Amino acid sequence: MAKPLIFCLFLLFALSNSLFGQQNTIDVDSLMQLAISNAAKNNPQERLDHFSYTTYEKTIITDSLERETNAHSFFTEKVSKNTFNAHHGFKEEVLGFNMAGFDEPRYETLGITLQSRSFYDEDFVIFNYRYAGPLSSRGLKNYNYQFIGDTTLLDRKSLAIAFQPKRPQTIPGLVGILYLDTQTLAIQKVHIGIDDELVARIEQYYKYLPEEEVYLPLSSKLYIEKGETSKRLSLFRGKVSVGTIENNPVKEAIEGRYLLSTSYNANFDLSEKQKLEHPNLAIEVMEDADKKPEAFWKRYREQALTQRDLNSFDYLNNIVETQNIERRLAVINNFGIGYYTVDFFDFDLTYPVKYNNYEGLRLGLGGVTNADFSKNFRLEGYAAYGFKDQVLKYGIGGGILLNESHGAWLSFTYNDDLQEVGSFNYLTDRRVYSLFEPRLVNITQFFDYKTYRLNQEYQITPKILSEFQFAKTNVLQTDSYRFVLGDESYSEYDITEATFGVRWSPSSTFMRSEKGTVEIYDGYPKVTAQVSKGISGLFNGDFDFTRVGAKFYYQVERLNKSTTEFLVEGKMAFGDVPLTHLFHAYPNAPTKETIMQRFSVAGVNSFETMYFGEFFSDRIASLQIKHHLRPFNLGEKFKPEMVFITRYAIGDISDIDRHQEVSFNKLDKGFMESGFEINKILFGFGTSLTYRYGAYHLPSFADNIAFKFTFNLQL
């Protein structure tokens, strides 16, 4: 589609702008190299320490761009103040927000990147799709350029440069025309066309400020058509993806084919340094932004609303009310984080069905009250029954909101349940919801615990989450085990433990509204750290120890749709630490004789060839690297993904003789395994093969191999 599209663009813009000049007299590659070199001083975000402007933006989804009498399928408008400073970057303050049909504004739409603010960005984003920037440092590597003439824009001479990607099947790129100032090679105007999974057209215009000798973005227009793909435009994140199958349960609300977004910038201010309130927020919705009078909107609108715009309010009000759209969206959003909402109660979808080798089939029910019950208080609880061990497990608790802006909750819970031996849970880890927990199926080593917990959650900044926990736990063994300490040995013991955890997401961006603070861009790295102290003598605690853990997760996403993940983790324990509170490397190989007997489900970050109970450590470090190749495009519904995986773990343990009636090895020689996964072959299912080698390579070849199936579910 690239060649017909670029031809049409050339023809269109040559006619509309009366382009002229000698096309073959300019070394366009040298010109673009100079333009790329000058990008830093032409880019206002690089050149200026501070600036601000207001933006009016209108977005519609409609069946046709021609008719004026009917209504749109979706209509929203907003007014924002955009402030930039060199230290914190951009912040958007939403002054007004108007969405047809909804009593409660759908704030999640504000976090969608319809298009990047500037064409100077390394990657240009359109509706959350990433494309190589034609003025990026990789521009000459990724694009072919052609000089097509010169013209005059805003009383300044301009060079028109056409561009198209060199390898569109490998590196997604844009097709269009750049208009560059002849004196500075700064961007004056951009026209873009895309025929890919999205069919899109973009126009961006820039305003020249002569005193500062800089161009700032003036206006933009974005037009999107679905294109030749099964993917739908979803503004409400109402999407469930199982493998390659996507479903949008709110289709009725946004079933229109075309999306059109226009924005106009005004009130440019470069006079003084802009002070940012709450600089860690990328978007902040001001109080009463959704309740602005008509006079407010008339002040900022560049053009009056059309009759079709006005018709949209009554039309969408009727649809939202009759089809109960708001209720359905609330249910869908909660489902995406693992809850199903019924009135004032959110049922936790991780409880109903589980399976492991100790409990067998485990059925349960649980959840937590929501804001319809109380914004300041919550009650939670669950009950589950294992049909193999025939024991009822349960938990109950509640919490009180201390500070809404910092998400500060004080909660108390009691649990009588099972926990895996050697597991280490970070308090601040984000809730990861999965209908199917792969590794849980294979676990055999558990201990029974009865725990009273007091927790204090606190969001220090949107990027830094913290949690403090004080817990009193009674531990009982489900298998034979005794911990020897001096002249005493323990199979049952009490642990009193104080824990503090913190999670830092420096590259993520956040939005705050009256609904709270939410992450709108999941950035990397992510750093998590935790320290816990076992206190002997306090509330009959039997042991004194310290446990420390930290992990670093980083993900590199490339424009060719390949991805590399890095996970580095280290944990240490000092003092009198029983086996239940030591560490393992997340083994996932059942202790059975043949490969097919060990055939099971691969975990997410587990060692597939390491046997359960094979190693325990009081000091351990691990490294995992996963490289995802770009999906194989074998059909509209068949796009399998290949992942190459390498894992390494090393650890050690002091006083191994303290642990009686159980046998395990040290991990001091370094454990290595490598393999691959082929995911999303059918309905999210795939397969994996992993091989164990190095110091812990086993004599039998078959014992070093793990052959399993994989399952990928994303919400």
C-alpha positions in Angstrom: 0.0 0.0 0.0 3.0 2.3 0.5 3.7 3.2 -3.2 0.1 4.2 -4.2 -0.2 6.1 -1.0 3.0 8.1 -1.5 2.0 8.8 -5.1 -1.3 10.2 -4.0 0.3 12.3 -1.3 2.8 13.7 -3.8 0.0 14.6 -6.2 -2.2 16.1 -3.6 0.4 18.3 -2.0 2.0 19.3 -5.2 -1.3 20.7 -6.4 -2.4 22.3 -3.2 0.8 24.0 -2.3 2.2 24.8 -5.8 5.5 23.1 -5.2 8.3 23.9 -7.5 12.0 23.8 -7.9 14.7 21.5 -9.3 14.0 18.2 -7.6 17.3 16.7 -8.6 19.6 19.5 -7.5 19.5 18.7 -3.8 21.4 15.9 -2.1 18.4 15.0 0.0 20.2 12.5 2.2 22.8 15.2 3.2 19.9 17.7 3.7 18.1 15.3 6.0 21.3 14.4 7.9 21.6 18.1 8.6 18.0 18.4 9.6 18.4 15.5 12.0 21.6 17.0 13.4 19.7 20.3 13.9 16.7 18.6 15.5 18.0 19.1 19.0 18.1 22.9 18.6 14.9 23.1 16.7 12.9 20.8 19.0 11.3 23.2 21.6 11.6 20.4 24.2 15.4 20.4 23.8 15.9 24.1 23.2 13.6 25.7 25.7 13.6 25.2 29.5 9.9 26.0 29.8 6.8 26.8 27.9 3.1 26.3 28.1 0.0 26.6 25.9 -3.7 25.7 26.1 -5.3 23.0 23.8 -8.8 22.5 22.7 -9.4 18.9 21.4 -12.4 17.3 19.9 -12.6 13.6 19.1 -15.5 11.8 17.4 -16.2 8.3 16.2 -18.7 8.3 13.4 -20.2 6.2 10.6 -19.6 8.8 7.9 -17.7 12.0 7.6 -20.2 13.3 5.1 -23.6 13.4 6.7 -24.4 16.3 9.0 -27.9 15.5 10.3 -27.3 12.3 12.2 -25.3 11.8 15.4 -21.9 10.4 16.1 -21.2 7.1 17.8 -18.8 8.8 20.2 -18.2 12.5 21.0 -15.8 14.1 23.5 -14.1 17.5 23.8 -11.6 18.7 26.3 -9.5 21.8 27.2 -6.1 21.4 28.7 -3.2 23.5 29.8 0.0 21.8 28.7 3.1 22.8 30.6 6.7 21.8 29.8 9.9 22.2 31.8 13.2 20.7 31.1 13.4 18.7 34.4 10.0 17.0 34.5 8.9 17.1 30.9 5.3 17.6 29.9 2.3 17.8 32.2 -1.3 18.1 31.1 -3.9 19.7 33.3 -7.4 19.0 32.1 -9.4 22.1 32.7 -12.6 20.9 31.0 -13.9 17.5 29.9 -17.1 16.9 28.0 -18.2 13.4 26.9 -21.6 12.9 25.3 -23.9 10.2 26.9 -22.1 9.6 30.2 -23.1 10.9 33.6 -19.7 9.8 34.9 -16.8 10.8 32.7 -14.7 7.9 31.4 -11.3 9.2 32.5 -9.6 6.1 31.0 -10.0 7.8 27.5 -7.6 10.6 28.6 -4.7 8.2 29.0 -4.8 7.1 25.3 -2.1 8.6 23.1 -4.0 9.5 19.9 -0.8 10.9 18.5 2.6 12.2 19.7 2.8 15.9 20.6 5.9 16.4 18.4 7.4 15.0 15.2 10.8 15.3 16.8 10.2 12.3 19.0 12.3 9.2 18.3 9.2 7.1 18.0 5.9 8.6 16.8 2.9 7.1 18.5 -0.6 6.9 16.8 -3.4 5.4 18.9 -0.7 3.5 20.9 1.0 2.1 17.7 4.7 3.0 17.5 6.4 4.1 14.3 10.0 5.2 13.5 10.3 9.0 13.6 11.6 10.4 10.2 13.6 13.1 12.1 14.9 10.6 14.7 18.6 9.6 15.0 17.7 6.5 13.0 15.9 8.4 10.3 18.4 7.8 7.4 18.6 4.1 8.4 14.8 3.6 8.3 13.6 6.0 5.6 14.0 6.9 2.0 13.7 10.7 1.3 12.9 12.6 -1.8 13.0 16.4 -2.4 9.8 17.4 -4.2 10.0 21.2 -4.2 9.8 24.4 -2.1 7.0 26.7 -1.1 6.1 29.5 1.4 4.4 28.8 4.7 3.6 31.5 7.2 5.7 34.0 5.2 8.8 31.8 5.5 10.4 29.6 2.8 9.9 25.9 3.1 11.4 22.7 1.7 9.0 19.8 1.0 10.6 16.4 1.7 8.7 13.2 1.0 9.5 10.1 3.1 8.6 6.5 3.2 10.0 3.5 5.1 12.8 1.4 3.6 11.6 -1.8 5.2 7.9 -1.4 6.0 7.5 -5.2 6.6 10.2 -5.1 9.2 10.3 -1.6 10.7 6.9 0.0 10.8 7.3 3.5 9.4 5.3 6.5 8.2 4.6 7.8 4.7 4.3 11.5 4.1 5.8 14.9 3.5 7.8 17.1 5.8 7.9 20.9 5.3 11.1 22.2 6.7 12.1 25.9 7.2 14.8 26.7 4.6 16.9 28.6 7.2 16.7 26.4 10.2 15.4 23.1 8.8 12.8 23.2 11.6 9.4 21.5 11.1 6.7 23.8 9.7 4.1 21.3 8.7 3.7 17.5 8.4 1.3 15.4 6.3 1.2 11.6 7.0 -0.6 8.7 5.6 -0.6 5.1 6.9 -2.0 2.0 5.4 -1.3 -0.7 8.0 -3.3 -2.3 10.8 -4.6 1.2 11.0 -5.5 3.5 8.1 -4.6 6.9 9.3 -4.0 10.5 8.0 -2.4 13.1 10.1 -1.8 16.8 9.6 0.4 18.8 12.0 1.0 22.6 11.8 3.6 24.6 13.7 3.6 28.2 14.7 6.8 30.4 14.4 7.6 32.6 17.3 10.1 35.2 15.9 11.4 36.5 19.2 12.4 33.1 20.3 13.1 31.9 16.8 11.4 28.6 17.5 8.4 26.7 16.1 5.7 25.4 18.5 2.9 23.0 17.6 -0.2 25.0 16.5 -2.8 22.5 15.4 -3.3 18.9 14.4 -5.8 16.6 12.7 -6.0 12.9 13.0 -8.2 10.6 10.9 -8.3 6.9 11.5 -10.1 4.1 9.7 -9.9 0.5 11.0 -8.1 -0.9 7.9 -7.7 -4.5 7.0 -7.5 -6.0 10.4 -9.7 -7.8 13.0 -8.5 -5.3 15.7 -11.1 -2.8 16.8 -10.6 0.8 18.0 -11.2 0.6 21.7 -11.4 3.8 23.7 -12.4 2.1 27.0 -9.8 -0.7 27.2 -12.7 -3.1 27.1 -10.7 -5.8 25.5 -9.9 -9.3 26.5 -7.1 -11.0 24.6 -6.7 -14.8 24.7 -3.8 -15.6 22.5 -4.7 -14.1 19.1 -8.4 -13.8 19.8 -9.7 -10.3 20.7 -13.1 -9.4 21.9 -14.6 -6.0 22.6 -17.7 -6.3 24.8 -18.5 -2.5 24.4 -18.7 -2.6 20.6 -22.2 -0.9 20.7 -20.7 2.2 22.3 -18.0 2.8 19.7 -19.1 0.8 16.6 -18.4 3.7 14.2 -15.8 3.1 11.6 -14.1 6.5 11.5 -12.2 8.3 14.3 -11.5 12.0 13.8 -9.6 14.1 16.3 -8.7 17.8 15.9 -6.8 20.0 18.3 -5.8 23.7 18.4 -3.2 25.3 20.6 -3.2 28.9 21.8 -2.1 31.1 24.7 1.6 30.3 24.2 3.7 31.4 27.2 7.5 31.4 27.2 8.0 34.3 29.5 8.9 32.7 32.8 9.7 29.4 34.2 6.7 27.2 34.5 6.1 25.9 38.0 4.6 22.4 38.0 2.2 21.3 40.7 2.5 17.5 41.2 5.2 17.1 38.6 5.1 13.3 38.9 1.7 13.2 37.3 1.5 13.3 33.5 -2.2 14.1 33.5 -4.2 15.8 36.2 -7.9 16.3 35.9 -8.9 19.5 37.7 -11.8 19.6 40.1 -15.2 20.1 38.3 -13.6 19.6 34.9 -16.7 17.7 33.8 -19.1 20.4 34.9 -18.0 23.4 32.8 -20.8 25.7 31.5 -21.3 26.4 27.8 -19.6 29.8 28.1 -16.4 28.0 29.0 -16.5 25.8 25.9 -17.3 28.7 23.5 -14.3 30.6 24.8 -11.9 27.8 23.7 -13.6 26.2 20.7 -11.8 27.1 17.4 -15.1 26.3 15.6 -18.7 26.0 16.7 -20.1 22.6 17.1 -21.9 21.2 14.1 -25.5 20.1 14.2 -24.3 16.5 14.1 -22.1 17.2 17.2 -25.1 18.6 19.0 -27.3 15.7 18.1 -24.8 13.3 19.6 -25.6 14.3 23.1 -29.3 13.2 23.1 -28.5 10.3 20.8 -25.7 8.9 23.1 -27.6 9.7 26.3 -30.4 7.4 25.0 -28.0 4.6 24.0 -26.0 4.7 27.2 -29.1 4.6 29.3 -31.1 2.0 27.4 -28.1 -0.4 27.0 -26.7 0.3 30.4 -23.3 1.1 29.0 -21.9 2.7 32.1 -22.6 -0.3 34.2 -21.1 -2.6 31.6 -18.0 -0.5 31.3 -17.5 -0.6 35.0 -17.8 -4.4 35.0 -15.4 -4.7 32.1 -12.8 -2.4 33.7 -12.9 -4.3 36.9 -12.7 -7.6 35.0 -9.4 -6.5 33.5 -7.9 -6.4 37.0 -9.5 -9.6 38.2 -12.8 -8.6 39.6 -16.5 -9.0 38.7 -18.7 -6.3 40.1 -22.1 -7.0 41.6 -23.6 -3.9 43.2 -21.3 -2.9 46.1 -19.2 -6.0 46.0 -16.3 -7.0 43.6 -15.9 -10.7 43.4 -12.2 -11.8 43.1 -11.8 -14.0 40.0 -8.6 -15.6 41.2 -10.6 -17.6 43.8 -13.2 -19.7 42.1 -11.1 -22.5 40.5 -7.5 -23.6 41.2 -5.5 -26.8 41.1 -2.3 -28.1 42.7 -0.8 -31.4 43.7 -1.5 -31.0 47.4 -5.0 -29.7 47.5 -6.2 -31.2 44.2 -9.1 -29.3 42.8 -9.6 -26.1 44.9 -12.9 -24.2 44.7 -13.4 -20.9 46.4 -15.3 -17.6 46.5 -14.1 -14.2 47.7 -13.9 -10.5 47.1 -14.0 -7.0 48.5 -16.5 -4.2 48.8 -16.2 -1.2 46.4 -16.9 2.5 46.5 -20.6 1.9 46.2 -20.4 0.4 49.7 -18.1 3.0 51.1 -15.3 5.2 49.7 -13.6 5.2 53.1 -14.0 1.7 54.3 -13.7 -1.8 52.8 -14.5 -5.3 53.9 -12.9 -8.4 52.3 -12.9 -12.1 52.6 -12.7 -15.5 50.9 -13.3 -19.2 51.5 -11.8 -22.1 49.5 -11.9 -25.9 49.8 -9.4 -28.4 48.6 -11.0 -31.7 47.5 -7.7 -33.7 47.9 -6.7 -32.5 51.4 -10.3 -31.9 52.4 -9.5 -28.8 54.4 -11.3 -25.4 54.3 -9.2 -22.3 53.9 -10.4 -18.8 54.6 -9.5 -15.2 55.2 -11.3 -12.1 56.4 -10.4 -8.5 56.9 -11.2 -4.8 56.4 -9.5 -1.4 55.8 -9.9 2.3 56.4 -8.8 5.0 54.0 -6.5 7.5 55.8 -5.4 9.7 52.9 -7.1 9.6 49.4 -4.4 11.5 47.5 -1.7 9.1 48.6 -3.8 5.9 48.5 -3.1 5.4 52.2 -5.0 2.4 53.5 -4.7 0.9 57.0 -6.0 -2.7 56.9 -6.2 -5.7 59.2 -6.7 -9.3 57.9 -6.7 -12.9 59.3 -5.8 -15.9 57.1 -5.9 -19.6 57.6 -4.4 -21.1 54.4 -1.4 -22.7 52.6 1.8 -21.1 51.3 4.6 -22.6 49.2 7.7 -23.5 51.1 10.6 -21.1 50.2 8.4 -18.5 48.5 9.1 -14.8 48.9 6.3 -12.4 48.1 6.9 -8.7 47.6 4.2 -6.6 49.2 4.1 -4.0 46.5 4.0 -6.2 43.5 1.3 -5.2 41.3 -1.7 -7.4 41.2 -1.3 -9.8 38.2 -4.5 -11.4 37.3 -4.7 -14.7 35.5 -7.6 -17.1 35.2 -4.9 -19.8 35.1 -1.8 -19.7 37.3 0.6 -22.0 35.4 3.2 -22.9 38.0 0.6 -23.5 40.8 -0.4 -26.8 39.2 2.9 -28.5 39.9 3.7 -27.2 43.4 3.8 -30.0 46.1 5.6 -28.4 49.1 3.4 -26.2 51.2 3.1 -25.2 54.8 -0.1 -24.4 56.8 -0.2 -20.9 58.3 -2.5 -18.9 60.5 -1.6 -15.2 60.2 -2.8 -11.9 61.7 -1.7 -9.0 59.6 -1.7 -5.2 60.0 -0.9 -3.4 56.7 -0.2 0.3 55.9 -0.2 1.1 52.2 1.1 4.5 51.1 1.9 6.0 47.7 4.9 8.2 48.4 4.7 9.6 44.8 2.8 8.1 41.9 6.1 6.4 40.8 6.9 5.1 44.3 4.6 2.7 46.1 5.3 1.5 49.7 3.8 -0.8 52.1 4.5 -1.7 55.8 3.2 -5.0 57.3 3.3 -6.4 60.8 2.4 -10.0 61.1 2.0 -12.8 63.7 2.1 -16.2 62.1 1.7 -19.7 63.4 3.3 -22.3 61.1 2.5 -26.0 60.9 4.1 -28.5 58.5 2.3 -30.5 55.9 5.3 -32.8 55.4 8.0 -34.1 57.7 10.3 -31.3 58.8 12.1 -30.2 61.9 14.2 -27.0 62.4 17.0 -27.5 64.9 18.1 -24.5 67.0 20.6 -25.3 69.7 19.1 -28.1 71.9 15.6 -27.6 70.6 13.9 -28.6 67.4 10.7 -27.2 65.9 8.1 -28.6 63.5 5.5 -26.0 64.7 6.5 -22.5 65.5 5.4 -18.9 65.7 7.0 -16.0 63.7 6.6 -12.4 64.4 7.7 -10.3 61.5 7.8 -6.7 60.4 8.2 -6.0 56.7 8.7 -2.9 54.6 8.5 -2.9 50.8 8.9 -0.3 48.1 8.3 -0.3 44.3 9.8 2.3 42.0 8.6 2.8 38.4 10.6 5.8 37.2 9.5 5.6 33.5 5.8 5.0 34.0 3.4 7.8 33.7 0.3 8.5 35.8 -3.0 10.3 35.7 -5.0 11.6 38.7 -8.7 12.3 38.7 -11.5 12.2 41.3 -11.4 8.5 40.8 -7.8 8.3 42.1 -4.3 7.8 40.6 -3.9 5.3 37.8 -1.0 4.2 35.6 -1.5 5.2 31.9 1.8 4.1 30.6 3.6 1.0 31.9 7.3 2.0 31.6 10.5 0.3 32.4 12.6 -0.4 34.5 10.7 -1.5 37.5 12.6 -1.8 40.8 11.3 -3.6 43.8 12.9 -4.0 47.2 11.8 -5.4 50.5 13.2 -6.1 54.0 11.6 -8.1 56.8 12.7 -8.6 60.4 11.7 -11.7 62.4 11.6 -10.7 66.1 12.0 -13.4 68.7 10.1 -13.0 72.0 7.6 -10.5 70.6 4.1 -12.1 70.7 5.8 -15.4 71.3 8.0 -15.2 68.2 10.4 -18.1 68.1 13.1 -16.9 65.8 15.2 -13.8 65.1 16.2 -13.2 61.5 16.3 -10.7 58.7 15.3 -11.3 55.1 16.2 -8.9 52.2 15.1 -9.1 48.6 15.3 -6.9 45.5 14.6 -7.3 41.8 15.1 -5.4 38.7 12.9 -5.9 35.6 13.6 -4.2 32.3 11.9 -4.7 28.9 13.2 -3.4 25.5 10.5 -3.0 22.9 11.8 -2.6 19.3 9.9 -1.2 16.3 10.3 -4.5 14.5 8.0 -5.9 17.2 10.7 -7.9 18.9 11.1 -7.6 22.6 13.8 -8.5 25.1 13.1 -8.9 28.8 15.6 -8.9 31.7 14.9 -10.0 35.2 17.6 -9.8 37.9 16.8 -10.8 41.5 18.8 -11.2 44.7 17.7 -12.4 48.1 19.5 -12.9 51.4 18.6 -14.1 54.9 20.5 -13.8 58.2 19.8 -15.4 61.5 17.7 -18.3 62.5 15.6 -19.0 59.3 13.6 -22.2 59.0 13.1 -23.9 55.7 9.6 -22.4 55.2 11.2 -18.9 55.0 14.3 -19.7 53.0 14.5 -19.1 49.2 14.2 -21.1 46.1 14.6 -20.2 42.4 10.9 -21.0 41.5 11.4 -24.6 40.3 8.8 -26.0 38.0 9.8 -29.6 37.3 7.7 -32.3 38.9 9.7 -35.1 40.5 8.7 -37.8 38.1 10.7 -40.3 36.0 9.9 -39.7 32.4 9.6 -36.6 30.2 6.0 -37.2 29.4 5.2 -37.8 33.1 6.7 -34.4 33.7 4.8 -32.8 30.9 2.8 -30.0 32.5 2.4 -26.2 32.3 5.4 -23.8 31.9 5.5 -21.0 34.4 6.1 -17.3 33.6 9.5 -16.8 35.4 10.2 -20.3 36.7 13.1 -22.7 36.1 11.5 -25.4 34.1 14.2 -28.1 34.5 14.8 -27.5 38.3 12.9 -30.1 40.4 10.7 -29.1 43.3 12.6 -29.4 46.6 15.9 -29.8 44.8 17.6 -26.6 46.1 17.0 -24.2 49.0 19.2 -21.2 49.9 19.6 -18.4 52.3 21.5 -16.4 49.7 20.5 -16.5 46.1 20.8 -14.5 42.9 19.2 -15.2 39.5 19.2 -13.8 36.0 16.5 -14.4 33.3 16.6 -13.3 29.7 13.8 -13.7 27.3 13.9 -12.6 23.6 10.6 -12.5 21.8 10.8 -12.6 18.0 8.3 -10.6 16.1 5.1 -12.7 15.7 4.9 -14.9 12.6 2.1 -13.5 10.4 0.7 -16.8 9.1 -2.9 -15.6 8.9 -5.4 -13.1 10.4 -6.0 -15.4 13.3 -2.7 -17.3 13.4 0.3 -15.3 14.6 2.4 -17.6 16.8 5.3 -16.1 18.7 8.7 -17.6 19.4 10.6 -16.8 22.6 14.2 -17.8 23.4 14.9 -18.1 27.1 18.1 -18.4 29.2 18.1 -18.6 33.0 20.9 -18.7 35.6 20.7 -19.0 39.4 23.4 -19.3 42.0 23.0 -19.6 45.8 24.3 -21.0 49.0 23.2 -21.9 52.5 24.8 -21.9 56.0 24.2 -24.6 58.6 22.3 -27.0 56.2 22.3 -29.6 59.1 19.7 -27.4 61.0 17.1 -28.7 58.5 16.1 -32.2 59.5 13.8 -34.8 57.9 14.2 -33.2 54.5 16.8 -33.5 51.8 18.0 -30.8 49.4 21.1 -29.5 47.7 23.2 -26.3 47.7 23.0 -24.1 44.7 26.6 -22.9 44.9 27.8 -24.1 41.5 25.4 -22.2 39.4 22.3 -23.6 37.7 21.8 -23.0 34.0 19.0 -23.8 31.5 18.0 -22.5 28.1 15.2 -23.2 25.7 12.4 -21.8 23.7 8.6 -21.3 23.6 6.3 -21.2 20.7 3.3 -19.3 22.1 -0.3 -18.6 20.9 -0.5 -21.5 18.5 -4.1 -22.2 19.2 -6.4 -20.2 21.6 -3.4 -18.9 23.6 -1.9 -22.3 24.0 1.6 -23.1 22.9 4.6 -25.3 23.7 8.0 -25.0 25.2 11.3 -27.0 25.4 14.0 -26.3 27.9 17.4 -28.0 28.5 19.5 -28.1 31.7 23.3 -27.9 31.4 26.4 -26.8 33.3 27.4 -27.9 36.8 24.0 -29.4 37.6 23.7 -31.4 34.4 22.2 -34.8 35.2 23.7 -38.1 34.0 20.5 -39.1 32.1 19.9 -36.9 29.0 16.1 -37.2 29.4 16.3 -35.9 33.0 17.7 -32.6 31.7 14.8 -31.9 29.4 11.5 -30.2 30.2 8.8 -30.4 27.5 5.6 -28.4 28.5 2.7 -26.5 27.1 2.3 -22.7 27.6 -0.7 -20.6 28.0 -0.9 -16.8 27.5 -3.9 -14.8 28.8 -3.9 -11.0 28.7 -6.6 -8.7 30.0 
